[in-house]
C-alpha cells in the first residue's frame, strides 16, 4: 500500500475548497479509501476501521464529497452514515463493475482507486443502486430470520428422513410443520434413540417459525396497511405482500409497473449481436428471496386450488402451448405478471377485480 507521511496527510487534508471524489473499498475489519482532487490526482490513500466511529472520524471532518462504494454486507449502514454526514454517496452494483470484479490486479487499494475514478468520470458507470431505510431493513430482517429458520428446518427434516431410509425404515407423514418426536414411535428402538433429539430440535424450530409468523402478521397490521391491498390477489399472503413492500420500499421509484419484473430478475436476458438473437434465461437479478416467493405465489395461482382470475387464465393458456418446460415457463411468466399487478395495486390503491380483463373482452364483443 502506498505510504503517506503524517505531514503529507495533514497538508493534503487542507482541501476545504476543492471538489473531492472518494473511492471506498469496504472490508470486514478495515476499509481502504482513495481521495482524488478535481484534476484526478491522488491526495490521500489510507485505511479506516469499518465501524461507525472510524467512519465518522475520517469522513466527518471532510467537506461535502462524492463517495463511491460497492454493495456488500456493510454497505447499507455505511451509505446511510455517510449520507447523514452530508456526502453524496453512490453505491455501485458489485456484479456490474467489471473493472473491479474481473480485474487481473485484484487489490483493495486499487479497487478504491478505480471506484474513485469511475465516480469522478460518470457515476452511471457504477450502475448505482439504492439501499432501503434503516426501518425497512430492520423489518425485513425479521422476514429473513424466519427464512433462515425455515431452511434449517428443511435441512434437518431431510437429514432425519435420509437416515431412516438408509436403515430400511421411513418417517411417516410428509408435512414438515407436523414433524415432531412422536413420528419416531413407529421406528425401531435403535433409530428412536438416534433420531429423537433431532426430531425434538425440528419441533422447536417449528414453534419459533410460528412465533415469527405471528410477529409478521402483527407488523403488517400495525405498520403497513398497504399489505391488505396486495392480499386481494388470491395466492398472495401476508408474507409475500410484506416482503414485496419492504424490498421495493418506494413504489414511485419505478416509472411504470412493468419495470418491477425486470428489477426482480424475472425478465429474460437479451443478447442481440448482428443477426443473432438467442432465447435466454431470466436474468435473476434483484432480490432472490422475493423472486422465490413470487414464484411460489404463481404456482398456487396456476395450481389445482387457484381461484379463477385473469392471471390464472393467462398462465394456463401459456402452458397449453406445449413444448419443453412449458409449465415452468408459464409459472415464471405468471410470477412476473404478478409482480406487475402487485405494484399497480400498490400505486393505484384500487379494489382488485380478478376477472376485469375477461369481462371487458366480453363487453367489447357484445
N, C-alpha and C positions, 0 to 999 in steps of 0.2 A: 504494500500500500504506500502511496505517496506520502512522505513525511512533511508535515507542515510545522514550522517552528512556532513557538508561543508568540514571538514578536510579530512574525508574519501574519499569524492568525488574528492578533489584536488589530493589526493595521488593516487587514482585509475585511474586518468586521465593521469598519467605518464606511459603510455604503448606504447611508440613510437616504441619499437622493438617487440611487441607482434602481433600475427595474431589474430585479433578480429572478432567475429561474433555477429551481432546485429539483434535483432528482433524488428520490429516497428509496433505496432498496431495503425492504423490511426483512429482518431476520427474527428468529425467536428470542434471542437474548440481546443482541445488538443489531443496529441497522447502519448501513453506510449511506452517506449523503454527499452530494456534489453541488456546489453553488457556482452558477455562471453569471457573468455580468451581461450588459446589453450587447456587447460585441461577441459573446460566446467564449470569453476567456474564463478559465477556471480560477475562482477566487479561493475556495476552500474545498478540501476533500478530507473528510474525517468520519468518525463513528459516533453514534449516540445510543444510549441504552433504550431498548424497546420497552419503555414504561412511560406512564403519564408524566411523572416528574422529570424524566430525562428529556422527553419531547418539549415540555414547557421550558425547561432550562435553556435549550438550544434555540428553538424557533420562536419562543415568546418574546425575545428581545429584538428579533429581526423586523424590518419594515414589511409591509404587505408584499408578498411574493407569490409567484406561481409555483406550486409544488406538485410534482408528479410522482405517483407511487403505483405499484401493481396490486391487483386483487390478491387476497390471501387471508390467512387466519386473523391477522392483526389489522388489516386494512379498514374494517368498519369503524372501530373506535378511534384509530389514528386519524382517519379522514374527518370524523366529527370534531376531534380535539383541535386539529389544525384549522378547520373552518371557524371554530369558536375563537381562535387567536387572530382571525381576520385575514387569513391567507386564502388565495384562490387554489383549491385543491382539485386535481384531476386524478381520478382512479382509473388506471389503464387496465384493459382486459388482458390478463396474462397470456391467454391462449392465442390471442391475435397479434401480439407484438413479437414478430418472428426475429427481429433484430436481436432480441434478448433470448427468447426461448430456444432458437436454433443456432445461436452463435457458437463458433468453434472456440472462442476465447471466453469461456464462462467464468465470470469473476464478479463478486459483489460490487467492487469499486467501479469496474467498467459498466456494470448494469446500471448503477446510479448515474453515471455519466451519460449513458445512452438515453435514459429516461429524461434527463435534463435537456439534452439536445433536441430530442423529439418534441418535448413540450414547448421549447423555445421556437421551433420552426412552425409547427402546426399541431395543436392538441388533438385534432381529429385522427392523426396518425396513430394515436394511442387507443383508439376505439373506446372512449371513456364510458364508464358505467356509473350508475347512481346507486349508492348504498341507502338502505332504509334507515329510518329514525331509530333512536335507542329504544323507544317504547315498542315499536313494531318488532324490533329484533328480540326484545325480551319476551313478548307474547309468542313469537314464532319459535322461540327456544323451547317453550312448553310442548309444542307440537313435535318438534324434532326430538325432544327427550322421549316422548311417547313412542315415536317411530323406532328409536333405539331399543326400547324395551320389547317392542313387537318383533324386531329382528332377532333379539336374544332369545325370546320365547320360541320362535320358529326354529332356530338352530338347536335348542335343547330338545324340542319335540322330535325333530328329525334324528337326533342322536339316540334318543330313547327307542324310537321305532326301529332304527337300524340295528341297535344292539339286540333287541328282542328277535328280530328276523334272523340275525346271524346265529341265534341259539335254537332256531326252529319253532319259535312261538311268535305271537302277534299281540300288540296292544289294541284292544277293542275300542272302537269309536274314532271317528275321523275329525271331529270338531276340536280344534286347538283350544278354544275357550273353555271347554269342559274337561280338559286333561288334568287329572288330579291323582293323588296317591291311591284312590280306590280302584283305578284302572289296573293296578298290579295284582289285584286279588286273584285273578284268573291265571296268573303266571305260576311257574314253578318256584319253589322256595328259594332256589339259588338266584333266579332273576329278581324276585321280590326284594331280596337283601341288597342286590346291586343297584336296582333302579328306584327304590323307594326315595332316597334323598333327592334324586334327580327330578322325580315327579312332584315332590314337595316344593322344590325350587320353581318348577313351572307354574304350580298353583299360586305361589306367592307373586310371581310376575304377572299373572292374570289379574290378581287383586289390585296390584299397583297400576296396571293399564286401565282398569275400571275406574280408579280414582282420577287418573288423568282425563278420562272421558268426561267425568262429571265436572272437572275443573274447566275443560274446554267448553262444555255447554254453558257453564256459568259465565265464563269470559265473553263468549259470543252474545249472550243475553244482556249483559251489563254494559259492554263497551262497543259492540259492533252490531248495531241494528240492521245494517245492510245485509247481514247473513240471511235474514228472513226473505229478502228479495231473491237471493240466489237459490234458496231452498225450495222455491216454487217449482223448479225443474225436478221431476221425479228421477231419482238416481243420484241427486246431489244432497248430501247430508251436511251436518254442521262442520265436520272435519274438512271436507273438500271446500266448502264455501269460505270458512275462516282462513284456511291456508291460501286460497286464491286471493282474498283481500289483503292479507299480510304480506304476501310475496310481491304483489304488484304495488300495494300501498297507495299509490296515487293513480286514480283512474284516468286523469286528464294528461298523463304523460304520453299517451298514445293518441295520434291524430284520428285514427279510426279503429274500430273494434277488430278488424281483420289483422291488424298488426300484432295482436296478442298471440295468435297462433305461431307466428314467426319468432316472437320473443321467447316463447316456451319451447322452441325447438321441434315443433310438430309440423313444420313445413318442409317438403322435400328440398334437398340441396340443389344447386344449379352449377353446371359446368359447361358453358357454351364456348366452343372453340372451333372456328371455321364452320364446317357443315355438321360437326359432331355435337349432339345434344343428348347424352345418355340419361336414362332414368336413374335417379339416385335415391338413397335412403333419406329419411328425415335427418335434419342437422343435429338434433339432440343438444342444442344449446339451451341456455337458461337453467332454471331450477329443475333438477331431476326428480325430486320428491313430488312436487306439484304435477309434473308431467305424468308420473306414475298414478297419482290419484285421479287425474282426469281420464286416463286410460281405464282405470277401474270403473269410473262412472259410466264411460261409454260401453264397457262390457255389460253393465247392468241394463242400460237402456236398450241394447240390442239383444239381450238375453231373454229367456222364456218368461221372466217376471217383469219385463219392462212395460211401462204404460204406453198406450198408443199416443204418438205425437209426431209432429213433422220430422223431428230429428231421427226418430226410430224408423219411420218410413223411408227417409232418405238413405240411412245407413244400410237397411236391409236390401233396398234396391241396388245399392252399390255392391253389396256382397253377392247378389244374384248374377252379376256379370260373369262369375266363374273365373277360371284361371288359377294359377298357382298363388297361394296365400291371399286369396280374395277376401276371406273373412278377416284376416289380420289387418289388411289394408283398410277395410271398412271401419274397423274399430279405431285405428289411428286417425282416419279422416273424421270420424264422428267425435273423437276427443278434441280435434282441432276446432270443429264447429261448436262444440260445447263450450270451449274457452271463449270463442267469439260471442256466443249467446250470453254467457255469464257477464262478460264485460258490458254488453249492451244493456242488460237489465240493471247493472250497477250504475251506469251513466244516466239512463233514462228514468229509472225508478218506476217503470211500468209494471202492470199486472201481466203475468205470463199467460199467454193463450197457447196451449200446446198444439192446436190444430189451426193456427192462424193462416198459414200459407195454403193449406188444403182447402179451407173454407173460402178463401179469396179466389182460388182457382175455380172452385165450383160456382161461385157467384159470377165470375167472369164468363164462364162457359154458358151459364143460364142467360 
